[in-house]
Amino acid sequence: MVARFSIHPRTLVFLLNGDDVLLINRAPELRLFPGQYNGIGGHVERGEDVLSSAMREVREETGLDVERLSLRGVLTVARSQYRDGVSSEDAPGALVFIFVGHTDQRHTRASDEGKPVWVPLQRLREVNLVPDLYELLPRLLSRPADEGPIFVAA
C-alpha cells in the first residue's frame, strides 16, 4: 500500500500586461529559491479559499489589486525539497493552485518576498527562473482559459 502524505495548499499567480508577465525576483535572504524569478504567491491561510488567497498574495507582494484570475493549473509536489536544509521523505508536500490574470496596472512595490519585475514573454529563457517554470510557464500561458487547468505532479 502506498503511504499517504500531507500537503500544504499554496497559490501561484502570473499576471500579464501586454506581452509582459509579472514575476517576483525573490529576495536573496529567502531560504527557497533566493534570487530566482517566480510567480506571485504563497500559503493559503486557514479559512481562506484559494482564489482569495491568490488575490491577497498579489496585493501583499506587489501592491496590485486584481479583479479576475483564471485557474490554469494544479501542481502536486509530493514532498518539500528541504526541511532544515536536508531532503526528507517525511516532509509535507504542496498542492499549488496556479492562476493567470491580466492587469492594466504596471506600477508595483517590493515586499519582503522580493521585487516584482515585468519580464517580456520572449525573454523568459534569459532570466533565472525557478527551474520548473521553464517548462511549466509556456504551457500555462498558451493554454486557453476555457480548456480548464492542467494537472502536473513534481
BAMIKOL-428463 format. One record per atom (N, C-alpha, C): atom name; y, z, x. Coordinates in nm, 4 decimals. Each point is the difference from the previous one (the first is absolute). Example, Ala and Ser with C-alpha at 12.3 -4.5 7.8 and 13.67 -1.06 7.14 Angstrom:
BEGIN
rec site:N; py:-0.5690; pz:0.7800; px:1.3190
rec site:CA; py:0.1190; pz:0.0000; px:-0.0890
rec site:C; py:0.1200; pz:0.0000; px:0.0900
rec site:N; py:0.1050; pz:-0.0720; px:-0.0350
rec site:CA; py:0.1190; pz:0.0060; px:0.0820
rec site:C; py:0.1090; pz:0.0730; px:-0.0770
***
This chain:
BEGIN
rec site:N; py:-0.1183; pz:0.0000; px:0.0832
rec site:CA; py:0.1183; pz:0.0000; px:-0.0832
rec site:C; py:0.1246; pz:0.0000; px:0.0877
rec site:N; py:0.0963; pz:-0.0821; px:-0.0370
rec site:CA; py:0.1248; pz:-0.0098; px:0.0748
rec site:C; py:0.0873; pz:0.1210; px:-0.0329
rec site:N; py:0.0513; pz:0.0633; px:0.1035
rec site:CA; py:0.0860; pz:0.1169; px:-0.0199
rec site:C; py:0.1337; pz:-0.0433; px:-0.0602
rec site:N; py:0.0506; pz:0.0790; px:-0.0918
rec site:CA; py:0.1316; pz:-0.0264; px:-0.0570
rec site:C; py:0.1065; pz:0.0469; px:0.0971
rec site:N; py:0.1171; pz:-0.0536; px:-0.0163
rec site:CA; py:0.1098; pz:0.0407; px:0.0858
rec site:C; py:0.1212; pz:0.0320; px:-0.0855
rec site:N; py:0.0929; pz:0.0714; px:0.0578
rec site:CA; py:0.1238; pz:0.0313; px:-0.0717
rec site:C; py:0.1094; pz:-0.0943; px:0.0489
rec site:N; py:0.0972; pz:-0.0208; px:-0.0865
rec site:CA; py:0.1109; pz:-0.0897; px:0.0336
rec site:C; py:0.1327; pz:0.0624; px:-0.0402
rec site:N; py:0.1044; pz:-0.0471; px:0.0645
rec site:CA; py:0.1369; pz:0.0348; px:-0.0358
rec site:C; py:0.0642; pz:-0.1261; px:-0.0580
rec site:N; py:0.0605; pz:0.0083; px:-0.1190
rec site:CA; py:0.0688; pz:-0.1174; px:-0.0542
rec site:C; py:0.1320; pz:-0.0239; px:0.0732
rec site:N; py:0.0261; pz:-0.1252; px:0.0298
rec site:CA; py:0.1223; pz:-0.0384; px:0.0710
rec site:C; py:0.0553; pz:-0.1277; px:-0.0622
rec site:N; py:0.1256; pz:-0.0276; px:0.0279
rec site:CA; py:0.0612; pz:-0.1248; px:-0.0444
rec site:C; py:0.0591; pz:-0.0727; px:0.1204
rec site:N; py:0.0103; pz:-0.1310; px:-0.0130
rec site:CA; py:0.0593; pz:-0.0843; px:0.1027
rec site:C; py:0.0753; pz:-0.1107; px:-0.0731
rec site:N; py:0.1260; pz:-0.0224; px:0.0381
rec site:CA; py:0.0853; pz:-0.0946; px:-0.0712
rec site:C; py:0.0589; pz:-0.1013; px:0.0976
rec site:N; py:-0.0014; pz:-0.1265; px:-0.0423
rec site:CA; py:0.0652; pz:-0.1072; px:0.0729
rec site:C; py:0.1048; pz:-0.0611; px:-0.0920
rec site:N; py:0.1269; pz:0.0148; px:0.0373
rec site:CA; py:0.1099; pz:-0.0562; px:-0.0786
rec site:C; py:0.0433; pz:-0.1319; px:0.0618
rec site:N; py:0.0241; pz:-0.0980; px:-0.0863
rec site:CA; py:0.0441; pz:-0.1317; px:0.0437
rec site:C; py:0.1447; pz:-0.0230; px:-0.0421
rec site:N; py:0.0724; pz:-0.0698; px:0.0868
rec site:CA; py:0.1358; pz:-0.0446; px:-0.0290
rec site:C; py:0.0117; pz:-0.1369; px:0.0636
rec site:N; py:0.0011; pz:-0.1038; px:-0.0833
rec site:CA; py:-0.0015; pz:-0.1354; px:0.0541
rec site:C; py:-0.1261; pz:-0.0215; px:0.0810
rec site:N; py:0.0168; pz:-0.0430; px:0.1251
rec site:CA; py:-0.1137; pz:-0.0248; px:0.0886
rec site:C; py:-0.0253; pz:0.1154; px:0.0965
rec site:N; py:0.0495; pz:0.1188; px:-0.0341
rec site:CA; py:-0.0173; pz:0.1183; px:0.0841
rec site:C; py:-0.0825; pz:0.1055; px:-0.0724
rec site:N; py:-0.0731; pz:0.0798; px:0.0782
rec site:CA; py:-0.0749; pz:0.1133; px:-0.0529
rec site:C; py:0.0530; pz:0.1261; px:0.0673
rec site:N; py:0.0120; pz:0.1072; px:-0.0771
rec site:CA; py:0.0486; pz:0.1264; px:0.0540
rec site:C; py:-0.1178; pz:0.0792; px:0.0559
rec site:N; py:0.0074; pz:0.0311; px:0.1284
rec site:CA; py:-0.0995; pz:0.0816; px:0.0670
rec site:C; py:0.0696; pz:0.1209; px:0.0592
rec site:N; py:-0.0760; pz:0.1021; px:0.0340
rec site:CA; py:0.0587; pz:0.1158; px:0.0656
rec site:C; py:-0.0518; pz:0.0042; px:0.1431
rec site:N; py:0.0930; pz:0.0093; px:0.0936
rec site:CA; py:-0.0354; pz:0.0187; px:0.1395
rec site:C; py:-0.0216; pz:0.1493; px:0.0178
rec site:N; py:-0.1261; pz:0.0397; px:0.0035
rec site:CA; py:-0.0354; pz:0.1426; px:-0.0032
rec site:C; py:0.0566; pz:0.0754; px:0.1197
rec site:N; py:0.0505; pz:0.1190; px:-0.0278
rec site:CA; py:0.0632; pz:0.0828; px:0.1020
rec site:C; py:-0.0966; pz:0.0241; px:0.1157
rec site:N; py:0.0507; pz:0.0021; px:0.1233
rec site:CA; py:-0.0878; pz:0.0145; px:0.1166
rec site:C; py:-0.0711; pz:0.1346; px:0.0096
rec site:N; py:0.0502; pz:0.1016; px:-0.0673
rec site:CA; py:-0.0643; pz:0.1322; px:0.0088
rec site:C; py:-0.1086; pz:0.0223; px:-0.1054
rec site:N; py:-0.0212; pz:-0.0960; px:-0.0881
rec site:CA; py:-0.1033; pz:0.0156; px:-0.1025
rec site:C; py:-0.1390; pz:-0.0084; px:0.0613
rec site:N; py:-0.0941; pz:0.0723; px:-0.0589
rec site:CA; py:-0.1371; pz:0.0059; px:0.0520
rec site:C; py:-0.0741; pz:-0.1321; px:-0.0179
rec site:N; py:0.0131; pz:-0.0611; px:-0.1164
rec site:CA; py:-0.0703; pz:-0.1260; px:-0.0270
rec site:C; py:0.0943; pz:-0.1192; px:0.0111
rec site:N; py:-0.0413; pz:-0.0989; px:0.0735
rec site:CA; py:0.0703; pz:-0.1277; px:0.0153
rec site:C; py:0.1455; pz:0.0150; px:0.0456
rec site:N; py:0.0295; pz:0.0841; px:0.0995
rec site:CA; py:0.1392; pz:0.0137; px:0.0460
rec site:C; py:0.0526; pz:-0.1328; px:0.0541
rec site:N; py:0.1232; pz:-0.0346; px:-0.0378
rec site:CA; py:0.0634; pz:-0.1203; px:0.0501
rec site:C; py:-0.0512; pz:-0.1297; px:-0.0596
rec site:N; py:-0.0984; pz:0.0073; px:-0.0875
rec site:CA; py:-0.0526; pz:-0.1219; px:-0.0617
rec site:C; py:0.0664; pz:-0.0234; px:-0.1357
rec site:N; py:-0.0097; pz:-0.1230; px:-0.0478
rec site:CA; py:0.0596; pz:-0.0377; px:-0.1281
rec site:C; py:-0.1053; pz:0.0085; px:-0.1100
rec site:N; py:0.0381; pz:0.0601; px:-0.1121
rec site:CA; py:-0.0891; pz:0.0152; px:-0.1142
rec site:C; py:0.0831; pz:-0.0185; px:-0.1261
rec site:N; py:-0.0670; pz:-0.0019; px:-0.1144
rec site:CA; py:0.0699; pz:0.0008; px:-0.1270
rec site:C; py:0.0567; pz:0.1385; px:-0.0266
rec site:N; py:0.0694; pz:0.0145; px:-0.1082
rec site:CA; py:0.0592; pz:0.1269; px:-0.0408
rec site:C; py:-0.1036; pz:0.0741; px:-0.0829
rec site:N; py:-0.0196; pz:0.1290; px:0.0240
rec site:CA; py:-0.0969; pz:0.0708; px:-0.0832
rec site:C; py:-0.0328; pz:0.1376; px:0.0493
rec site:N; py:-0.0981; pz:0.0601; px:-0.0673
rec site:CA; py:-0.0413; pz:0.1338; px:0.0366
rec site:C; py:-0.0966; pz:0.0579; px:-0.1014
rec site:N; py:-0.0124; pz:0.1308; px:0.0032
rec site:CA; py:-0.0933; pz:0.0712; px:-0.0879
rec site:C; py:0.0471; pz:0.0015; px:-0.1450
rec site:N; py:-0.0952; pz:-0.0004; px:-0.0901
rec site:CA; py:0.0273; pz:0.0215; px:-0.1418
rec site:C; py:0.0009; pz:0.1510; px:-0.0209
rec site:N; py:0.1071; pz:0.0509; px:-0.0566
rec site:CA; py:0.0123; pz:0.1441; px:-0.0220
rec site:C; py:-0.0827; pz:0.0413; px:-0.1220
rec site:N; py:-0.0415; pz:0.1256; px:-0.0037
rec site:CA; py:-0.0767; pz:0.0539; px:-0.1124
rec site:C; py:0.0783; pz:-0.0208; px:-0.1298
rec site:N; py:-0.0670; pz:-0.0542; px:-0.1019
rec site:CA; py:0.0628; pz:-0.0226; px:-0.1297
rec site:C; py:0.0825; pz:-0.1272; px:-0.0083
rec site:N; py:0.0008; pz:-0.0797; px:0.1047
rec site:CA; py:0.0804; pz:-0.1227; px:0.0063
rec site:C; py:-0.0920; pz:-0.1206; px:-0.0130
rec site:N; py:0.0398; pz:-0.0998; px:-0.0788
rec site:CA; py:-0.0795; pz:-0.1227; px:-0.0060
rec site:C; py:0.0345; pz:-0.0879; px:0.1203
rec site:N; py:-0.0853; pz:-0.0974; px:0.0298
rec site:CA; py:0.0175; pz:-0.0791; px:0.1213
rec site:C; py:0.1259; pz:-0.0868; px:-0.0031
rec site:N; py:0.0380; pz:-0.0520; px:-0.1156
rec site:CA; py:0.1213; pz:-0.0812; px:-0.0083
rec site:C; py:0.1241; pz:0.0850; px:0.0254
rec site:N; py:0.0070; pz:0.1158; px:-0.0608
rec site:CA; py:0.1134; pz:0.0908; px:0.0242
rec site:C; py:0.0054; pz:0.0411; px:0.1462
rec site:N; py:-0.1156; pz:0.0233; px:0.0592
rec site:CA; py:-0.0053; pz:0.0352; px:0.1415
rec site:C; py:0.0557; pz:-0.1124; px:0.0865
rec site:N; py:-0.0395; pz:-0.1231; px:-0.0292
rec site:CA; py:0.0471; pz:-0.1144; px:0.0777
rec site:C; py:0.1520; pz:-0.0126; px:-0.0085
rec site:N; py:0.0538; pz:0.0141; px:-0.1195
rec site:CA; py:0.1450; pz:-0.0109; px:-0.0178
rec site:C; py:0.0736; pz:0.1150; px:0.0705
rec site:N; py:-0.0583; pz:0.1208; px:-0.0062
rec site:CA; py:0.0603; pz:0.1154; px:0.0675
rec site:C; py:0.0001; pz:-0.0216; px:0.1505
rec site:N; py:-0.1118; pz:-0.0468; px:0.0539
rec site:CA; py:-0.0081; pz:-0.0226; px:0.1446
rec site:C; py:0.1020; pz:-0.1036; px:0.0460
rec site:N; py:0.0192; pz:-0.1068; px:-0.0781
rec site:CA; py:0.1005; pz:-0.1006; px:0.0349
rec site:C; py:0.1379; pz:0.0654; px:0.0053
rec site:N; py:0.0323; pz:0.0796; px:-0.1004
rec site:CA; py:0.1306; pz:0.0677; px:-0.0055
rec site:C; py:0.0170; pz:0.0954; px:0.1185
rec site:N; py:-0.1033; pz:0.0809; px:0.0289
rec site:CA; py:0.0094; pz:0.0976; px:0.1084
rec site:C; py:0.0093; pz:-0.0648; px:0.1377
rec site:N; py:-0.0733; pz:-0.1079; px:0.0219
rec site:CA; py:-0.0072; pz:-0.0591; px:0.1335
rec site:C; py:0.1027; pz:-0.1085; px:0.0267
rec site:N; py:0.0621; pz:-0.0541; px:-0.1071
rec site:CA; py:0.0944; pz:-0.1107; px:0.0202
rec site:C; py:0.1340; pz:0.0194; px:-0.0694
rec site:N; py:0.0053; pz:0.0873; px:-0.1004
rec site:CA; py:0.1214; pz:0.0156; px:-0.0799
rec site:C; py:0.0101; pz:-0.1009; px:-0.1129
rec site:N; py:-0.0978; pz:-0.0900; px:-0.0127
rec site:CA; py:0.0022; pz:-0.1019; px:-0.1052
rec site:C; py:-0.0669; pz:0.0516; px:-0.1272
rec site:N; py:0.0542; pz:-0.0406; px:-0.1139
rec site:CA; py:-0.0645; pz:0.0251; px:-0.1287
rec site:C; py:-0.0553; pz:-0.1327; px:-0.0498
rec site:N; py:-0.1294; pz:-0.0028; px:-0.0275
rec site:CA; py:-0.0617; pz:-0.1218; px:-0.0521
rec site:C; py:-0.0390; pz:0.0216; px:-0.1446
rec site:N; py:0.0085; pz:-0.1059; px:-0.0785
rec site:CA; py:-0.0308; pz:0.0091; px:-0.1430
rec site:C; py:-0.1423; pz:-0.0423; px:-0.0325
rec site:N; py:-0.0532; pz:-0.0957; px:0.0764
rec site:CA; py:-0.1339; pz:-0.0517; px:-0.0295
rec site:C; py:-0.0783; pz:-0.0194; px:0.1278
rec site:N; py:-0.1242; pz:0.0401; px:-0.0065
rec site:CA; py:-0.0939; pz:-0.0259; px:0.1078
rec site:C; py:-0.1286; pz:-0.0506; px:-0.0628
rec site:N; py:-0.0690; pz:-0.0872; px:0.0712
rec site:CA; py:-0.1255; pz:-0.0562; px:-0.0482
rec site:C; py:-0.1138; pz:0.0457; px:0.0911
rec site:N; py:-0.1059; pz:0.0543; px:-0.0595
rec site:CA; py:-0.1167; pz:0.0415; px:0.0779
rec site:C; py:-0.0711; pz:-0.1254; px:0.0502
rec site:N; py:-0.0077; pz:-0.0145; px:0.1326
rec site:CA; py:-0.0605; pz:-0.1194; px:0.0585
rec site:C; py:-0.1285; pz:0.0284; px:0.0764
rec site:N; py:-0.0250; pz:0.1281; px:0.0276
rec site:CA; py:-0.1218; pz:0.0298; px:0.0750
rec site:C; py:-0.0359; pz:0.1466; px:-0.0037
rec site:N; py:-0.1287; pz:0.0262; px:0.0205
rec site:CA; py:-0.0503; pz:0.1367; px:0.0136
rec site:C; py:-0.0871; pz:0.0006; px:0.1250
rec site:N; py:0.0374; pz:0.0843; px:0.0940
rec site:CA; py:-0.0694; pz:0.0104; px:0.1273
rec site:C; py:-0.0727; pz:0.1335; px:0.0057
rec site:N; py:-0.1310; pz:-0.0043; px:0.0222
rec site:CA; py:-0.0789; pz:0.1217; px:0.0151
rec site:C; py:-0.0286; pz:0.0206; px:0.1479
rec site:N; py:0.0464; pz:0.1120; px:0.0520
rec site:CA; py:-0.0257; pz:0.0372; px:0.1384
rec site:C; py:-0.0991; pz:0.1154; px:-0.0050
rec site:N; py:-0.1224; pz:-0.0225; px:0.0477
rec site:CA; py:-0.1078; pz:0.0963; px:-0.0167
rec site:C; py:0.0279; pz:0.1341; px:0.0644
rec site:N; py:0.0725; pz:0.0016; px:0.1090
rec site:CA; py:0.0337; pz:0.1268; px:0.0638
rec site:C; py:0.1260; pz:-0.0183; px:0.0827
rec site:N; py:0.0677; pz:0.1098; px:0.0233
rec site:CA; py:0.1176; pz:-0.0042; px:0.0856
rec site:C; py:-0.0427; pz:-0.0395; px:0.1402
rec site:N; py:0.0860; pz:-0.0720; px:0.0696
rec site:CA; py:-0.0347; pz:-0.0404; px:0.1355
rec site:C; py:-0.0039; pz:0.1193; px:0.0942
rec site:N; py:0.0874; pz:0.0950; px:-0.0233
rec site:CA; py:0.0084; pz:0.1128; px:0.0918
rec site:C; py:0.0263; pz:0.1299; px:-0.0747
rec site:N; py:-0.0597; pz:0.1028; px:0.0474
rec site:CA; py:0.0321; pz:0.1364; px:-0.0425
rec site:C; py:0.0273; pz:0.0747; px:0.1291
rec site:N; py:0.1220; pz:0.0437; px:0.0179
rec site:CA; py:0.0407; pz:0.0670; px:0.1242
rec site:C; py:-0.0324; pz:-0.0869; px:0.1215
rec site:N; py:0.0185; pz:-0.1308; px:-0.0162
rec site:CA; py:-0.0196; pz:-0.0915; px:0.1114
rec site:C; py:-0.1431; pz:-0.0403; px:0.0276
rec site:N; py:-0.0959; pz:0.0496; px:-0.0774
rec site:CA; py:-0.1410; pz:-0.0309; px:0.0232
rec site:C; py:-0.0571; pz:-0.0658; px:-0.1248
rec site:N; py:-0.0717; pz:-0.1092; px:0.0184
rec site:CA; py:-0.0632; pz:-0.0671; px:-0.1125
rec site:C; py:-0.0980; pz:0.0946; px:-0.0672
rec site:N; py:-0.0015; pz:0.0005; px:-0.1341
rec site:CA; py:-0.0866; pz:0.0934; px:-0.0709
rec site:C; py:-0.0583; pz:-0.0647; px:-0.1242
rec site:N; py:-0.1326; pz:0.0009; px:-0.0103
rec site:CA; py:-0.0676; pz:-0.0521; px:-0.1188
rec site:C; py:0.0288; pz:0.0863; px:-0.1224
rec site:N; py:0.0344; pz:0.1266; px:0.0211
rec site:CA; py:0.0249; pz:0.0924; px:-0.1105
rec site:C; py:0.1429; pz:-0.0044; px:-0.0520
rec site:N; py:0.0881; pz:-0.0687; px:0.0708
rec site:CA; py:0.1403; pz:-0.0051; px:-0.0426
rec site:C; py:0.0107; pz:-0.0771; px:-0.1310
rec site:N; py:0.0906; pz:0.0416; px:-0.0887
rec site:CA; py:0.0169; pz:-0.0743; px:-0.1253
rec site:C; py:0.0543; pz:-0.1396; px:0.0260
rec site:N; py:-0.0355; pz:-0.0910; px:-0.0882
rec site:CA; py:0.0505; pz:-0.1361; px:0.0077
rec site:C; py:0.1260; pz:-0.0143; px:-0.0840
rec site:N; py:0.0328; pz:-0.1235; px:-0.0305
rec site:CA; py:0.1194; pz:-0.0270; px:-0.0799
rec site:C; py:-0.0296; pz:-0.1129; px:-0.0974
rec site:N; py:0.0617; pz:0.0077; px:-0.1161
rec site:CA; py:-0.0005; pz:-0.1083; px:-0.0969
rec site:C; py:0.1451; pz:-0.0440; px:-0.0096
rec site:N; py:0.0297; pz:-0.1174; px:0.0540
rec site:CA; py:0.1376; pz:-0.0471; px:0.0138
rec site:C; py:0.0281; pz:-0.1049; px:-0.1073
rec site:N; py:0.0964; pz:0.0302; px:-0.0858
rec site:CA; py:0.0438; pz:-0.0919; px:-0.1047
rec site:C; py:0.1175; pz:-0.0791; px:0.0563
rec site:N; py:-0.0186; pz:-0.1323; px:0.0122
rec site:CA; py:0.0990; pz:-0.0846; px:0.0673
rec site:C; py:0.0797; pz:-0.0789; px:-0.1035
rec site:N; py:0.1311; pz:0.0174; px:0.0054
rec site:CA; py:0.0910; pz:-0.0635; px:-0.0945
rec site:C; py:0.0902; pz:-0.0998; px:0.0710
rec site:N; py:0.0426; pz:-0.1027; px:-0.0742
rec site:CA; py:0.0987; pz:-0.0964; px:0.0475
rec site:C; py:0.1102; pz:-0.0051; px:-0.1041
rec site:N; py:0.1232; pz:-0.0081; px:0.0469
rec site:CA; py:0.1148; pz:-0.0093; px:-0.0900
rec site:C; py:0.1083; pz:-0.0859; px:0.0613
rec site:N; py:0.0996; pz:-0.0287; px:-0.0792
rec site:CA; py:0.1164; pz:-0.0786; px:0.0438
rec site:C; py:0.1245; pz:0.0841; px:-0.0204
rec site:N; py:0.0976; pz:-0.0198; px:0.0875
rec site:CA; py:0.1264; pz:0.0699; px:-0.0138
rec site:C; py:0.1141; pz:-0.0902; px:0.0447
rec site:N; py:0.1148; pz:0.0173; px:-0.0628
rec site:CA; py:0.1209; pz:-0.0693; px:0.0424
rec site:C; py:0.0778; pz:0.0840; px:0.1006
rec site:N; py:-0.0382; pz:0.1254; px:0.0138
rec site:CA; py:0.0680; pz:0.0923; px:0.0906
rec site:C; py:-0.0523; pz:-0.0188; px:0.1421
rec site:N; py:0.0883; pz:0.0048; px:0.0969
rec site:CA; py:-0.0425; pz:-0.0120; px:0.1398
rec site:C; py:0.0424; pz:0.1189; px:0.0846
rec site:N; py:0.0961; pz:0.0774; px:-0.0484
rec site:CA; py:0.0489; pz:0.1135; px:0.0781
rec site:C; py:-0.0984; pz:0.1162; px:-0.0117
rec site:N; py:-0.0525; pz:0.0445; px:0.1119
rec site:CA; py:-0.0972; pz:0.1088; px:0.0022
rec site:C; py:0.0506; pz:0.1108; px:0.0919
rec site:N; py:-0.0698; pz:0.1116; px:-0.0036
rec site:CA; py:0.0300; pz:0.1092; px:0.0931
rec site:C; py:-0.1312; pz:0.0479; px:0.0611
rec site:N; py:0.0101; pz:0.0545; px:0.1194
rec site:CA; py:-0.1174; pz:0.0524; px:0.0692
rec site:C; py:-0.0388; pz:0.1357; px:-0.0582
rec site:N; py:-0.1231; pz:0.0412; px:0.0283
rec site:CA; py:-0.0498; pz:0.1306; px:-0.0413
rec site:C; py:-0.0812; pz:0.0579; px:0.1154
rec site:N; py:-0.0587; pz:0.1158; px:-0.0216
rec site:CA; py:-0.0858; pz:0.0601; px:0.1020
rec site:C; py:-0.1215; pz:-0.0875; px:0.0305
rec site:N; py:-0.0368; pz:-0.0866; px:-0.0934
rec site:CA; py:-0.1157; pz:-0.0880; px:0.0189
rec site:C; py:0.0305; pz:-0.1167; px:0.0931
rec site:N; py:0.1278; pz:-0.0386; px:0.0096
rec site:CA; py:0.0366; pz:-0.1105; px:0.0864
rec site:C; py:0.1171; pz:-0.0783; px:-0.0552
rec site:N; py:0.0190; pz:-0.1194; px:0.0554
rec site:CA; py:0.1129; pz:-0.0843; px:-0.0362
rec site:C; py:-0.0484; pz:-0.1229; px:-0.0771
rec site:N; py:0.0501; pz:-0.0193; px:-0.1237
rec site:CA; py:-0.0353; pz:-0.1217; px:-0.0744
rec site:C; py:0.0625; pz:-0.1235; px:0.0661
rec site:N; py:-0.0774; pz:-0.1070; px:0.0085
rec site:CA; py:0.0449; pz:-0.1231; px:0.0635
rec site:C; py:-0.0437; pz:-0.1182; px:-0.0849
rec site:N; py:0.0947; pz:-0.0906; px:-0.0284
rec site:CA; py:-0.0348; pz:-0.1239; px:-0.0695
rec site:C; py:-0.0560; pz:-0.0970; px:0.1028
rec site:N; py:-0.1219; pz:-0.0456; px:-0.0202
rec site:CA; py:-0.0678; pz:-0.0892; px:0.0939
rec site:C; py:-0.0250; pz:-0.1339; px:-0.0698
rec site:N; py:0.0451; pz:-0.1102; px:0.0612
rec site:CA; py:-0.0307; pz:-0.1313; px:-0.0582
rec site:C; py:-0.1516; pz:-0.0209; px:-0.0074
rec site:N; py:-0.0472; pz:-0.0504; px:-0.1127
rec site:CA; py:-0.1445; pz:-0.0198; px:-0.0192
rec site:C; py:-0.0613; pz:-0.0868; px:0.1096
rec site:N; py:0.0733; pz:-0.1009; px:0.0457
rec site:CA; py:-0.0549; pz:-0.0885; px:0.1030
rec site:C; py:-0.0077; pz:0.0669; px:0.1368
rec site:N; py:0.0552; pz:0.1225; px:0.0148
rec site:CA; py:-0.0030; pz:0.0702; px:0.1289
rec site:C; py:-0.0931; pz:0.1217; px:-0.0018
rec site:N; py:-0.0820; pz:0.0154; px:-0.1037
rec site:CA; py:-0.0866; pz:0.1177; px:-0.0101
rec site:C; py:-0.0934; pz:0.0165; px:0.1200
rec site:N; py:-0.0490; pz:-0.1089; px:0.0547
rec site:CA; py:-0.0927; pz:0.0083; px:0.1137
rec site:C; py:0.0707; pz:0.0402; px:0.1297
rec site:N; py:0.1335; pz:0.0003; px:-0.0022
rec site:CA; py:0.0765; pz:0.0335; px:0.1201
rec site:C; py:0.0346; pz:0.1480; px:0.0101
rec site:N; py:-0.0221; pz:0.0774; px:-0.1071
rec site:CA; py:0.0344; pz:0.1421; px:0.0040
rec site:C; py:-0.1279; pz:0.0826; px:0.0153
rec site:N; py:0.0170; pz:0.1218; px:0.0452
rec site:CA; py:-0.1119; pz:0.0907; px:0.0260
rec site:C; py:-0.0447; pz:0.0661; px:-0.1307
rec site:N; py:-0.0776; pz:-0.0735; px:-0.0791
rec site:CA; py:-0.0472; pz:0.0494; px:-0.1291
rec site:C; py:-0.1143; pz:0.0997; px:0.0176
rec site:N; py:-0.0154; pz:0.0885; px:-0.0992
rec site:CA; py:-0.1216; pz:0.0791; px:-0.0093
rec site:C; py:-0.1142; pz:-0.1023; px:-0.0033
rec site:N; py:-0.1072; pz:0.0193; px:0.0793
rec site:CA; py:-0.0988; pz:-0.1066; px:0.0226
rec site:C; py:-0.0545; pz:-0.0726; px:-0.1228
rec site:N; py:-0.0349; pz:0.0700; px:-0.1075
rec site:CA; py:-0.0617; pz:-0.0692; px:-0.1134
rec site:C; py:0.0972; pz:-0.0881; px:-0.0780
rec site:N; py:0.1298; pz:0.0152; px:0.0247
rec site:CA; py:0.0981; pz:-0.0788; px:-0.0762
rec site:C; py:0.0048; pz:-0.1468; px:0.0407
rec site:N; py:-0.0441; pz:-0.0333; px:0.1210
rec site:CA; py:0.0027; pz:-0.1400; px:0.0417
rec site:C; py:-0.0840; pz:-0.0865; px:-0.0940
rec site:N; py:-0.1105; pz:0.0536; px:-0.0472
rec site:CA; py:-0.0850; pz:-0.0719; px:-0.0955
rec site:C; py:0.0368; pz:0.0298; px:-0.1445
rec site:N; py:0.0261; pz:0.1260; px:-0.0275
rec site:CA; py:0.0192; pz:0.0447; px:-0.1371
rec site:C; py:0.1306; pz:-0.0488; px:-0.0621
rec site:N; py:0.1092; pz:0.0078; px:0.0737
rec site:CA; py:0.1310; pz:-0.0334; px:-0.0565
rec site:C; py:0.0105; pz:-0.1445; px:-0.0493
rec site:N; py:-0.0446; pz:-0.1001; px:0.0747
rec site:CA; py:0.0049; pz:-0.1368; px:-0.0536
rec site:C; py:-0.0813; pz:-0.0155; px:-0.1285
rec site:N; py:-0.1151; pz:0.0666; px:-0.0074
rec site:CA; py:-0.0822; pz:-0.0070; px:-0.1220
rec site:C; py:0.0736; pz:0.0603; px:-0.1190
rec site:N; py:0.0640; pz:0.1133; px:0.0220
rec site:CA; py:0.0708; pz:0.0683; px:-0.1088
rec site:C; py:0.1198; pz:-0.0809; px:-0.0490
rec site:N; py:0.0761; pz:-0.0548; px:0.0935
rec site:CA; py:0.1239; pz:-0.0681; px:-0.0357
rec site:C; py:-0.0228; pz:-0.1399; px:-0.0568
rec site:N; py:-0.1129; pz:-0.0610; px:0.0316
rec site:CA; py:-0.0261; pz:-0.1346; px:-0.0516
rec site:C; py:-0.0730; pz:0.0020; px:-0.1337
rec site:N; py:-0.0487; pz:0.1146; px:-0.0393
rec site:CA; py:-0.0785; pz:0.0118; px:-0.1229
rec site:C; py:0.0923; pz:0.0106; px:-0.1215
rec site:N; py:-0.0158; pz:-0.0877; px:-0.0978
rec site:CA; py:0.0811; pz:0.0115; px:-0.1221
rec site:C; py:-0.0259; pz:0.1329; px:-0.0709
rec site:N; py:0.1047; pz:0.0622; px:-0.0493
rec site:CA; py:-0.0105; pz:0.1310; px:-0.0655
rec site:C; py:-0.0955; pz:-0.0044; px:-0.1191
rec site:N; py:-0.0071; pz:-0.1148; px:-0.0696
rec site:CA; py:-0.0844; pz:-0.0068; px:-0.1191
rec site:C; py:-0.1495; pz:-0.0099; px:0.0323
rec site:N; py:-0.0361; pz:-0.0105; px:0.1286
rec site:CA; py:-0.1413; pz:-0.0021; px:0.0376
rec site:C; py:-0.0550; pz:0.1393; px:0.0224
rec site:N; py:0.0837; pz:0.1001; px:-0.0124
rec site:CA; py:-0.0452; pz:0.1367; px:0.0189
rec site:C; py:-0.0115; pz:0.0376; px:0.1463
rec site:N; py:-0.0345; pz:0.1244; px:0.0260
rec site:CA; py:-0.0047; pz:0.0490; px:0.1371
rec site:C; py:-0.1257; pz:-0.0434; px:0.0740
rec site:N; py:0.0086; pz:0.0019; px:0.1335
rec site:CA; py:-0.1169; pz:-0.0191; px:0.0835
rec site:C; py:-0.0547; pz:0.1387; px:0.0334
rec site:N; py:-0.1276; pz:0.0081; px:0.0306
rec site:CA; py:-0.0640; pz:0.1260; px:0.0347
rec site:C; py:-0.0607; pz:-0.0153; px:0.1391
rec site:N; py:0.0370; pz:0.0921; px:0.0881
rec site:CA; py:-0.0397; pz:-0.0100; px:0.1403
rec site:C; py:-0.0504; pz:0.1366; px:0.0455
rec site:N; py:-0.1042; pz:0.0004; px:0.0821
rec site:CA; py:-0.0494; pz:0.1228; px:0.0619
rec site:C; py:0.0177; pz:-0.0105; px:0.1510
rec site:N; py:0.0415; pz:0.1102; px:0.0601
rec site:CA; py:0.0187; pz:0.0011; px:0.1451
rec site:C; py:-0.0757; pz:0.1165; px:0.0603
***
